[in-house]
């Protein structure tokens, strides 16, 4: 009798721990879910970033937010007191697949992902896609001929990278730059 009572109590406590609802998967702006918010909070607590501001850019696959911080990413220590803030872009890939369902096409056929990608698990697919972007940005930044954001930290679907712009104003996108001679711009 006592054994049955213990099993019953254990089942009740297990049910309380495993109770999940829509709030666990709820997102703000289709990308700020609870897991993503935990990553950002850890970066704040570890002094990788000090402040996070509003959305700079929103697209079908990700949103980009402005962040500020005084972390020296070479030593992973904060700069001395009084050092001006560095501006960073925080790119958060959307984990909700409702808007952009064709993500698989972006990693399919890619040599680095030849061993498979997670079609059935959207969160793993988003992580792979973010990883691909980090690798591409690192490659571009190494050649130093093209100005691109240098990725500083990457975790799951979130990339912290240098901000290209000044005083919280992003540099214009290529289509908005007002270039007349594209050949000259390429050179």
TAVENDA-V401946 format. One record per pair of residues at least 12 apart in sequence whose C-alpha atoms are under 8 Angstrom apart, sorted by the first residue. I is the first residue (numbers start at 1). GAP is how many residues later the second one is. Records with the same first field share a line. If there is no record, write none. Layout:
# TAVENDA-V401946
I = GAP  GAP
This chain:
# TAVENDA-V401946
30 = 64  65  66
31 = 31  32  61  62  63  64  65
32 = 60  62
33 = 62
36 = 121  122
39 = 116  119
47 = 22  23  24  30  31
48 = 21  22  23  28  30
49 = 18  19  20  21  22
50 = 17  18  19  20
51 = 16  17  18
52 = 13  14  15  16
53 = 12  13  14
54 = 12
56 = 114
60 = 39  40
61 = 32  33  39
62 = 29  30  31  32
63 = 28  29  30  31
64 = 25  26  27  28
65 = 24  25  26  27
66 = 21  22  23  24  97  102
67 = 20  21  22  23
68 = 17  18  19  20
69 = 16  17  18  19
70 = 13  14  15  16
73 = 79
87 = 75  76  81
88 = 72  73  74  75
89 = 71  72  73  74
90 = 68  69  70  71
91 = 67  68  69  70
92 = 65  66  67
93 = 33  37  64  65
94 = 32  63
95 = 27  28  31  62
96 = 26
97 = 25
103 = 22  23  26
104 = 13  15  21
106 = 23
107 = 21  22  25
123 = 34
126 = 30  31
127 = 29  30
130 = 26  27  28  29
131 = 23
134 = 17  20  25
137 = 12  13  14
138 = 12  13
148 = 16
149 = 12  13  14  15
150 = 12
